[in-house]
């Protein structure tokens, strides 16, 4: 099955994904520092 995304949708998804990764990384770093 093939999925096609227009530029706006892809940009929105990438933005959310980058923010999620950034948040996850900060959380992970915080946990490591607290250990």
Secondary structure, 3 states (H helix, E strand, C coil): CCCCCCHHHHHHHHHHHHHHHHHHHHHHHHHHHHC
